[in-house]
Amino acid sequence: MNDHISANGHYPVPSVDELPPRDDIASLASSAPVANGQSLTAPVFRPLGIRELLALPAKQWLIKNVLGVGDLGMIYGPSGGNKTFIAIDLIIAACSGKKWASRFEVMRPLTVAYCAGEGIDGLAQRFQSAIHHYGIGELSDLEIYLQVPQLYLPSRFGAERRSKLSEDIVSFIQEHKERVDNNQVAPLDLLIIDTLHSATTGADENSAGDVGQILAMVKQVKKELGCAVLLVHHTNKTGTAERGSSALRGAMDVMISLQVKGTNTGIMSCEKLKDGAQWEAIPFTRVAAEESAWIEWGSHDLRGTRTQHEAKILDLLQEAQEGLTCKAVAESVGLKSTYASKLLSGLVEAGIVTQRLEDPEKRKSSRNAWIFYVSEDDEA
């Protein structure tokens, strides 16, 4: 089976009629050629030992605790819920290498493709406002498309229309590969599709079958381009979850929801993070600019939803200018070292507390412990 997608965007799959009868499967397996007790055919399923498993590469983050290499994610919110403003804010952080939402580290400047299927008229002004706010001169590794490639091929469509839709996504993949081969653009790190609805014309979002085909197409795009994909989507009528089949949520590595809390304010929450701890909700404000608006992120609320012990630890660290070891924190607050270590790890994960070794030039040991202190952004 080759590595290229077929005309309908899928690998060729045999029909039911082409498969051997169930009774013949065992005989086919037993008749496979063998030599000295060994099958001559290459194994389809190769098991890993525990050492091989543990030797596999660790997850590589593009945006730490948000999106990893090859991940599939979703940002969803109500109509008018600032979805595109948030997506543009993420794009600028990703391409420039700045922290996103003032919290999440972009591991390196990323190459991003943004496909806009809605709100085209005001798109330039939205980007201009955000670029001016961040003081960015140029985003050379950003490609903006004023259309979205279609990810769904309805069976009820005629052959001619189905062929045209199939060519649409194939052309998107091939054209980008050609630009990479010609050194016109770096390999793609992140593809953002805004919105999923505009990229799935004719699909029934509540149908697990239709959504399954959409997800298969998205996975094919990820494989062919070697990138992560972030879908921008709408909430359901009640505003309590993303619209459509639960198969969508099941396939996502990260789910980020947006809630409107006021005229220009909202909350961004992590609903799912497959390879990390869900981070706490982050408030944001849409700030009006001359022609459009940009997103301002709320500062860390050190007390907000923190436990009493966490609040005491933060008070202690703010007073200790040089930072403290876990042992010193535990003794001062009156906690067991194991529990204090757990609380400190959570604060570090949230980006509120920073850790460094007493001697950064040496490895961690009983004589070279971690030093914890409140992050500079939070002290401000």
Buried (B, 14 or more C-beta within 10 A) or exposed (E): EEEEBEEBBBEEEEEEEEEEEEEEEEEEEEEEEEEEEEEEEEEEEEEEEEEEEEEEEEEEBBBBBBBBBBBBBBBBBBEEBBBBBBBBBBBBBBBBEBBBBBBBBBBEBBBBBBBBBBEEEEBEBBBBBBBBBEEBEEBEBBBBBEEBBBBBBBEEBEEEEBBEBBBBBBEBBEEBBEBBEEEEBEEBBBBBBBBBBBBBBBBBBEBBEBBEBBBBBBBBBBEBBEBBBBBBBBBBEEBEBBBBBEBBBEBBBBBBBBBBEEEBBBBBBBBBBEEBEEBBBBBBBBEEBEEBBBBBBBEBEBEEEBEEBBEBBBBBBEEBEEBBBBEBBBEBBEBEEEEBBEBBBBBBBBBBBBBEBBEEEEEEEEEBBBBBBBBEBBEE
